[in-house]
Amino acid sequence: MRLIGLAVVLTLSLVLAPLAAVGQPAEKPRHIGWLGGGTAKDASLEVFRDAFRELGYIEGQQYVIDAHFVDGRTERFPRLAAELTALPVDVIITTSTPSALAAMQATRAIPIVTVGVADPVGSGLIQSFSRPGGNVTGTALALDEVSSKWLELLRSLRGRLSRAAVIHNSTTRSMVAMLQPLEVSARTLGVALTLHDFTPTETLAKVFSGVAGARAEGLVVLPDALLFGQQRGIHEQAARLRLPAIYGTRNYALSGGLMSYGADPVEGPRRAASYVDKILKGTKPADLPVERSRKFELVINMKTAKALGLTIPQTLLLRADEVIQ
């Protein structure tokens, strides 16, 4: 009887074990926060999703994304960063220096991965590229390599450039890291620069009034989250002055700007996926060195060139990675 009873128990245990396993709750998906300076149409998010899928993650099963965008209204970053930390999320991805700073001010515990942040050391985001030292890591713009080319590209349009205007946002600490190599380039090329500050309390009309007064022959618009939200107005003002302009990100060229030269927009989000993968598997951000952008692209908008009455030299067209007709 004891042997029969034991056999029954063993049989029941074998039958019920799979049923118990079926009844166990599945592992919860990891929460990824996204804090972007543009709009929900930002292609960087889709690039990240594709790269994360290639690493074996299935959205909705292994992870979910809580995406927040400010549409150029940088004053919204602190509130949205606080909302992400309150959810909470397992990691936060930021796409600009202001968004990264807002996220770091909201939390020193949740890992933060930057995409193309400007001057992370000077901005106080990390201690050094090789040893970030806190909860922030990711990719950074190679500002010296990018900004040193802007004036050269503007000059190649007409073969000469004696005066150029630069629009920047002095409230963003990373602007200094972009201006220094730009000023070195200006001295080398013999170009006189005038700086025009666009802050949250300023208007584009006033800024461009200063640009017109400086009799600039070319315009450089530094990449900044605040300026990003003013693309349409910037293009309209530049067209009114018939002023050739160059920008730091391709979005400007796509939206009507003449030229852009900056980091490859695909590289940053793809590398961010690798950082997030390592963090979710247990690596601390402090142990993941920050990497500088390695790929750059030149985009030329021919429709805008025609509207400005410019003939783009063939040598410049051959250098372009993308020509918008």
N, C-alpha and C positions, 0 to 999 in steps of 0.2 A: 504493500500500500504506500509506504514511504517513497519507493522508487517511482510508482505511478504518479504520486503527488508532485514529486520533483520534476518529472517529465512535463507535467501540465504547466508548472510554473515557468519552466524554461521555454516551452512553446509559446505561452502567452507573452513572455518578455520579448521574444523575437518578433512577434506580431505587433506588439504595442510600441516597440522602440521607434520604428519608422514613423508611426502616427504621431508620436511625441515630437519627433524632429520636425515633422510638417507643421505642427502647431507652434513651434518656436518663432518668435518675431525675427524678421530679416534684419541684417545690419543696416543701421541708418545711413543714408547718403551723407557725404561730407558737404559742408556749406562753404561756398566760395563767394566772397564779396567782391564786387567790381565798382570802383569809384572813378568815373570818367569825366573829363572836362567838356566833352562834346554832347552829342545826342544819342538816342538809342540806335541810330543808324550807323554808329561807329563800326567800321569794318574790323577794327582791332579785336573786338570781342569775338567775332566769328572766326578770325584767325586763331585765337586762343582755343576756341571750342574744337576746331579741326585738329590742332596740334595735340590737345588733350585726348581726343578720340584715338589718335594714332598711338598714344601711350597706353591705350587699353581701357580708358575710363568711358563709361556709358552715362550720359546725362540723364538724370531722373532715377537712376539706379545707384551708381557709385557716388554721384555728386549732383548738386544743384547750384545754380548761380543766382545770387541776389544782386542785380545790376542797378546802380544809381548813376544818373547823369545830371550835370548842372547846366548844360547848354550855354557855356561861357560865363555863367553867373557864379564866379568863384567864391562869393560870400556864402554860398550854400554848402560848400565843402565841409565845414565843421559840423553842421547839423546832420548831414547825411552820413558822415563818418561815425558820429555818435549812434545813429540808428543801426548801422552795420554791426558795431561792437555790442549793441544791446540785444541783437537777435538770439545768440551770438553767432558769428561765423568762425570757421577754422583758419581761414587765411584771407587777407584783403589784397587785391591787386589795384594799384593806382597807376594813372597814366600821365601824371605831371608832377612837378615839384610841389605846387600848392596842395594838390590832393594827397600827396605822400606826407606832407607836413601835418595836414589836418588829421590824417589817419594815425600818425604817430602821437599826436597830442591827445587823441581819443583813447589810445591804448598803447601800453608798453609790453603787453603780454601776447596779444594775437600777432602772428607773423604777418609781415607786410612785404609784398613783392612789387617792386617798381618796374614800370615799362618806360624806358627812355627818359628817365629823370635827368634834370640838368644839375650839375655840380652837387652831388650828394654829400660830399665832405664839407664844402663851404656852406651848404644849407643846414648842416647839423643833423642830417639824416643818418649818417654813418661815421665811424671813427676813421676808417681807411678802406680802400678798395679791397685789399687782401683780407682784412679782418674787420668786417662791419661792426661787430661788437654789441649789437642790440637786437631788436626784432625786425630790422629792415634789411633787405637785400634785393637783388634784381639786376636790371641793366641800366646803364647811364649813357647819355649822349657824349660822343667824342667832340665836344664843342670847339676845341682848337682846330681840329681838322675840317669841321664844317664851316665855321664862321670865317676862316681865313680864305675861303673860296668865293664868298658872296660878291665882293667887290670885283674880283677878277672876272666873274661871269657877267656882271653888269657891264664892265668895260668892254668885254668882247662883243657886245651888241653893236657898238658903234666905233669901236677902236679907240675911244677916248672916254675919260671920266675924270673931271676935275673936282666936282662937288657932289656929295651924296648925303642924303638925310637918313637917319636911323630912328625908327619908332620902337620904343621899349617901354617897359613897365617897371618903374623904380621900386615899387612895393614888393617885387619878387626878388629874393636874394640872389637867385642864380643868374640874374641879368649881368652881373659883374663878370662872371666866367665867360660870357659870350662877347661882351664888349672889349675885353682886353685883347684877345687875338684879332678881333675886327679892327681895332685901332692900330695894332702892329701892321696888319695888312694894308691899312690906309697909308701909313707912313712909307711903306715899301713901294706902293704904287703911286704915291704922290697925290692922294685924294684927300680933300678937306672934308671932314665929317661934321655934321651938326646933329645933336641928340634932341629928340622930341619925346617927352614923357607922356604916356597915356596911362592914367591911373583910374580907379573906380569913380573918382569925382570929376574926371575930365571929359570933354566932348571931342569927338573926331573932328568936328568943324574947326575947333580952336587949334587942335594939333596940326591939321593940314594947312591952316592959315600960317602957322610958323614954318612949315615945310615950304610953302610957296614963297614966303619972305626970304628964305635962305637960298632961293634960286637953285635948288637941287636939280641935278641932271639924272639922278637915279635914287631909288628908295630901297632900303633894307628894313623889313619888318621882322623883329625877333620873335621866335616861337614862345608863346606865353598863353596860358589858359584864358586870361581876360581878353587878350587880343583875338584869340581863336573865335570868340563869340561875336566879333565885329567884322567878320570877313566881308560881308556884302557891302557894308559902309566903307571899308577900306578900299575895296575895288572901285567903288563909285567915285570916291575922292581922288584916287590915283588916276582914273580915266579922265576926270574933269581937268586935272592938271597935265594930262597926257604924259604921265611920268612912268617910265619903266620900273617895275618893282620885282624884287626877289624875296622869297619867303623860306622859312626853315622847315616847313612840312608840306607834303604833296596835296593836302586837303585844299590849300589856298589855290594852287594851280587848277585843281579840279573844279573849284567854285568860281573861277574867272580871273585868277591872278596870272600874271605873265609867266613867271618862272618860280620853281622851288628847287632847293637843293638841301637835302637833309638825310637823316638815317632812313634806311629801308624800312617802310612801315610794317613789313611782315616779320622781320627779324626779331624785334622786341617782344611781341606777343607770343611768338613761337618759343622763344627762350624762356619766357615767363612760365609756360606750361611745364617745362623741365624743372624749374625752381619749385613750383607748387607740388609737383610729383614727389620731389625729394623731401619737401617739408611734411607732406602728408604721411610719408613713410618714416618720419622720425628725425630727420636732420634739422638742426637748429639754424635759423637765419644767420646767426652770428658766425657760423662755420661755413657759410656759402659766400665766397668772394663775389663782389659786384663786378660785372663785366661791362666794358665799353662797347658801343656799337662798332661793328666791323664793316658793314655794307652801307653804301650811300647811293642816292639816286638823284638824277637831274630830270625834271619834268618841265616841258615847255608847252604853253597854250598858244597855238597858232591863231586861233580865233581872236584872242586878246591882242596878239601882236599886230594883226591886220587892223583892228580897231584903233590901235595907237599909231598906225602908219609905219610900223617897223618891218624891215626885212631881216629875218633871222639869218645870219651867216651860215653857210653850209658846214663850216668847221664846228660850229656850236651845235647844229642839228645832229651831227655825227656823234657828238659826245652825249647826247640826251639818251636817257633810259626809256623815256616815254614822250611821245609827241601827241598832243591833243589837237585834233583837227576841227 
